[in-house]
Amino acid sequence: MDNLQTVLRFFINQKATIGYSFMALLTVGGERIFSLFAFQCPCNTNQNFPYGMLFLLGPGLVLLVLGLFFSTKLWRLYTGCCLNPMKLCPKGNVFNCLKMLLTIFSSSCVVPIMWLCVALLNGTFYECGVSGLDDKFVVDMFCKNKTLNCRDELARVPCGKSKLPSDESLELQRMFRAQSQMLGWCIIIISAVIGLLGTCYTNCRSQVSYLQLTFWKRYIEKENEQFDTFAMDYATKLADRNLKSFFENREPEKFPFPNHKAWEEISSLYTFSKSEQYYSTLQRYVERDGRDYSPERRPVMMDMEHV
């Protein structure tokens, strides 16, 4: 039993690393499927570049949009801001607002960057796209010391249908792949350096110690888990109470429930401060003096699209 708990504790502590490794495997698998079954380079000057770049950048853009769409922090920050713009920047703190938006965007960029790096390391999409460029600089770079018809046959090289000598065609393919892989490694190195510098800056500017910061992260995880459990439990009880009242045709029982203002307060994003010994907006709300325990008296209109 102790060994099992040790293994479980290890996986829990390393869940971020395991999650990123799993996303990397999915990215590699997705790229291979695209390359083998969906990608067919047209091998002509007019279509190679847009076709190759669309396969190289398009999935990354879709993954970025999905990352933003499934970002809980983004929706906590954005929901209701059209009716109350101050929700984006509470107390006029524009710097914290921009910092939070940058954090959300950078977190959503992880998977798209993985896709871009894997696609560039493979080189198939880049090879097709660059071979269709009719730019003098690109053509001179690839066709230097080659036969005269290299410019006209460059777009057919990715398909292996060019009329160039086999050794020249193979050399061009290797040049395309080498450039693509070098670009991929540059993006990996730059991303790693930026990630390291960002982490160093964040930890350097932290108002609390490393252990307290670790505790804060653990607390937020547990609070979110418990919130989902409590929300499911209370939603079930409220639905049961309302249905009983309807079908039994009697007055509903009193049901203690937070008012609208309380929901608004605990839904805002929280930034840790040494002046307040709180770890979330929920803790700050429940420990605040003079809380309003009165139930919501006026109905809150909701958009039916979100119901």
N, C-alpha and C positions, 0 to 999 in steps of 0.2 A: 504493500500500500504506500509506503514512504517513497519507494522508487517511482511509482505511478504519479504521485503528487509532485515529485521533483521534475519529471518529464513534462507534466502539465504546466508547471510553473515556468519551465524553460520556454515552452511554446507561447505562453501568455506574454512573457517578457520580450520575446522576439517576434511578436505578431506583426509589427510594422515591417520588419525585414522579410518575413515570410510572405506578407501581402504584396510587397514590391516584387519579390521573386516570382510570385504567381502571376502578377500583371506582366512581368517581362516574358514569361513563358507563353502567355496568351498572345502577347504582341508578336513574338517570333512565329507562333503558329498561324496567326492571322495573316502575317506578311507572306508566309510560304503558300497559304491557300490562295491569296490574291495573285501571287506570281505564277502559280501553276495552273489555276483554273479560270481566272478572270482576266488576266493581263495578256493582251495580244498587241504588241507594238505594230502600228500601221506601216512603219518603214517608208515614209515619204516625208519630204522636207516640210510640207505644210502642216502636217498633223502630229509629227513626232513630239515636238516640244510641248504643246498643250496637253497631249494625251499622257506623256510621261510625268509632267509636273502635276497633273490632276491626280494620278495614282500615288504620287509621292507625297503631296501636301493635303489632298482631299480627306483621306481617312484621319489624318492628324487633326484637321479642323473639326471634323465630326466628333472625335474623341474629346476635344477641348470643350465643345458645346455640351456634350453629355456630362463632362466633369463639372461644368458650371451648373448644369440643370440639377444634378444630384448633390450639390453642395448645400448642406444644411445651414452653414454660416451665411451663405449668400441670401437665402430666403429669409432667415431671421433678420438680416439687415435691411432687406428690400421690401418685405411685406408691409403694406400700408404706407409706404413713404410717399406715394402720390397724394394721399389725403393729408399726410403730416410729414413734410420734407425734413423736419428736424429729427426724425427717427434715424436718418442716415448719419447725421452728425450731432449727437446729443450734446447739449450745452455749447454748441458751436465749435466743437473740437474737430476741425477739419483734418488735422494731422493724423489723429487716431483713425478717422474714417478712411483716409487714403491708405494708411498702413494696413488696415483690415482688408480693404479691397485688393491690395497687392498680395497679401497672404492668401486670400481666396484664389486669386488668379494664378499665383505660382503653384499652389497645390493642384490646381486643375491642369497645369501644363506638364505634369510628370509623365502621364501616359502618352500624350502626343509627342513629347520629346523621345520617349522610348521607341515609338513607332518610327519616327523620322530617322533615328540612329540605326535601327535594325534595317530599314529600307535602304539606307545609304550604304551600310556595310555589305548588303547583298548586291547592290549596284544595278539591278535590272531596270528599275524605273529611271534612275539617273542616266544610264546609258542610252535609253530610248529618247529621253527628253533632250539631252545635250547634242545628240547626233542630228537633231532636226534644226539646230540653230544655224542660220545662214549669215552669221556675223563674221566679218573679216578676221577679227582677232582669234575667234574660236577655230575657224577653218585653218588659218595659218599655223596655229599651235598644234593641231592634230595632223595636218597634211604636210608638215615640213619634211623635206627630203623623201616625199612619197611620189607616186606616179601622178601624171597630170590630171587624170579623171578622178582623183581622190575626192575633190569637192563635190562632184555630182553623185558619187557612190557612198558618201559618208552616212547618209540617212538609212542605207540598206545594210550597214554593217551589223546592227543588233540582231537582224534576222538571219544573218549568214548567207544573204542572197546577193551580195555585192559582186561586181565584176573585177574587183581588185585581186591581186595575187594573194594566195592563202596566207602567206607569212605576214603581209601588210594588214590584211583583215584581222588576223589574230592579234597583231601588235596594237591595232586601234582598239579592239575590245579590251585588251589588258590596260590600255591607257584610260579608257572610260571607267573601268572597274577601280583602278588605282585612285583616280581623282575622287570617285564617289566614296570609297573607303576612307581616304584621308579627310574628306569633309565630315564624314560620320564620326571619326575619332576626334576631330576638332570640336564638334558639338558636344561629345561626351566629356571631353576634358574641360571645356568652358563651363558646362552645366555643373560638373563636379566642383570646380573651383568656386563658382558663384554660390552653390549650395553650402559649401564649407564656410565661405566668408559670411554668408547670411546667417548661418547658425552661430558662428563666432560673435557676430555683431549683436544678435538677439540675446545670447547668453551673457555677453559683456554688459549689455544695458539692462539686464534683469535686476529687478528690485529685491529679489529674494535669492536664497542660496539654491544650489543645485538640488539638494534633497527636498527642500520645500517645493521647488518647482516640479519635481517628480511626483510628490504627494498631490499637488494641485491637479496634475494630469490624471492621476489615478482616481482622484475624487470626481472629476468631471465625467470620466468614463462610467463610474459606478452610479453617479446621479442620473446620467442619461439612461442607463439600463433600468434603474429603479423607476424612473419617470415613465418609461414605456409600460412597465408592469402595472404601475398604479393607474395610468391612463386607461389601459385595457380593463382593469378591474372596475374602476369607477364608471367607465362608459357602459359596461355590462349592467352594473347596478342601476344606472340612470335609465337605460333602455328598458330594463325589467320593471322599474317603478312606473314609467310612462305607459307601457303596454298594459300593465295591471290596471292602472287608472282608467284607461280607455275601454278595455274589454269588460271590466267589472263595473263600469259606469259609476264611479265614485271619485271623491276628491283625492288628488294625489298626496302622498305622504310628504312631509317636509324633507328636503334633501339639501344638506350643507354643500355649498359649491362656491368657488372663488368668483368674485365679480370681474367685470370686464377690465377694470383698471389694474387689478392684480395680474391678470393674464398679460396685459401690456408690459407691466414692469418686469416680469420674469422672462419675457420673450426677448428682451434686448440683450445685445452682446456685452460681455463683462470683461473689463481689463483690470488685472490685479493691481492693487495699490497697497503700499505699506501702511497707509493711514487707516485702512479698513481691514480687519482680520476676517475677510470673507473670501470664499473661493468660487462663488457664482452669484448670479443675480437672484437665484432662488434663496440661497442662504441669507443674502443681504435683505431680502424682503421679509423672510420669516423672523429674523432677529431685530428688525427695525421697531423702534418704539412708536406707539400710536398707530398701529395698523388698523385699517378699516375692515372690520369683519362683516359688514352689512352685505347681504346678497345683492346681485344685480336686479334692479327694479325695472329698467327699461330694456326692451328687446334690442339685440344687436343684429343689424341687418347684414346678411352674408350673401356673397355672390354665389348664385346657384351652381355656377360652373365648378366651384371648389367643394361642393357638398357631395 
